């Protein structure tokens, strides 16, 4: 099932409050909170980090409201997905998949060769989403359930 009037667009400064609220809300899930702590320390620091590279932040908007986002940090030919959040009420409608597909499309268009994401094993829905989108588990980061996924962009689509 999908949302018929979903719009995927680049983030603007006006999205900062909505994205910050989504990251805060995601921290209600202990696993997501651990990801935020690992990458940035606090939800507000994560929001700051997202807006350091606004060209790499994609927002999902439904009926004029930001309902999710995905962000990436570029390092040479590598992109690291740092934040991928969909508001709880809109999960299961393909929003997260749409955001991930758009990030893959943009990264490929910019000439990146690899996208990486680090997930926690208890986030099984997220792990399955990435696996369905050509990401492959490459390493167990530690004994406490961190998994690194990567998607090669320089091969066939």
Residue pairs with C-beta under 8 A, 6 or more apart in sequence:
1 92
1 93
1 94
2 93
2 94
2 98
3 62
3 90
3 93
3 94
3 95
5 62
5 63
6 60
6 61
6 62
6 93
6 94
6 95
6 98
7 60
7 61
7 62
8 58
8 59
8 60
8 61
8 98
8 99
8 102
9 58
9 59
9 61
10 54
10 55
10 57
10 58
10 59
11 19
11 50
11 51
11 54
11 57
11 58
11 59
11 69
11 71
12 54
13 51
13 54
15 57
15 59
15 66
15 69
16 47
16 51
18 59
18 65
18 66
19 47
19 50
19 51
19 57
19 59
19 66
19 69
19 83
19 85
20 43
20 44
20 47
22 66
22 68
22 69
22 85
22 86
22 87
23 36
23 43
23 46
23 47
23 50
23 83
23 85
24 43
25 85
25 87
25 88
26 32
26 33
26 36
26 85
27 33
27 36
27 43
31 120
31 122
31 123
32 85
32 123
34 120
35 118
35 119
35 120
36 42
36 43
36 46
36 83
38 118
38 146
39 46
39 49
39 82
39 83
39 118
40 46
40 48
40 49
40 82
46 82
46 83
49 71
49 73
49 82
49 83
50 57
50 69
50 71
50 82
50 83
51 57
53 71
53 72
53 73
53 74
56 71
56 72
56 73
56 74
56 79
56 106
57 69
57 70
57 71
57 72
58 69
58 70
58 71
58 99
58 102
58 103
58 106
59 66
59 68
59 69
60 66
60 67
60 68
60 69
60 86
60 90
60 95
60 98
60 99
61 67
62 90
62 95
67 86
67 87
67 89
67 90
67 95
68 85
68 86
68 87
68 90
68 95
68 96
68 99
69 83
69 84
69 85
69 99
70 81
70 83
70 84
70 85
70 99
70 100
70 102
70 103
71 81
71 82
71 83
71 84
72 79
72 80
72 81
72 82
72 103
72 107
72 115
73 79
73 80
73 82
74 80
74 110
74 112
77 111
77 112
77 113
77 114
78 112
78 113
78 114
78 115
78 116
79 103
79 107
79 112
79 114
79 115
79 116
80 115
80 116
80 117
80 118
81 103
81 115
81 116
81 117
84 96
84 99
84 100
84 117
84 126
86 95
86 96
86 99
96 126
96 129
97 129
97 132
97 133
100 129
100 130
100 133
101 133
103 115
104 115
104 133
104 134
104 151
104 153
107 115
107 153
108 153
108 157
112 153
113 152
113 153
113 154
114 150
114 151
114 152
114 153
114 154
115 135
115 150
115 151
115 153
116 148
116 149
116 150
116 151
117 130
117 135
117 148
117 149
117 150
118 141
118 146
118 147
118 148
118 149
119 126
119 127
119 130
119 146
119 147
119 149
120 145
120 146
120 147
121 127
121 145
121 146
121 147
122 145
127 147
127 149
130 149
130 151
131 137
131 149
133 151
134 151
134 152
135 149
135 150
135 151
136 149
136 150
136 151
137 147
137 148
137 149
138 148
138 149
138 150
139 147
139 148
140 146
140 147
140 148
141 147
141 148
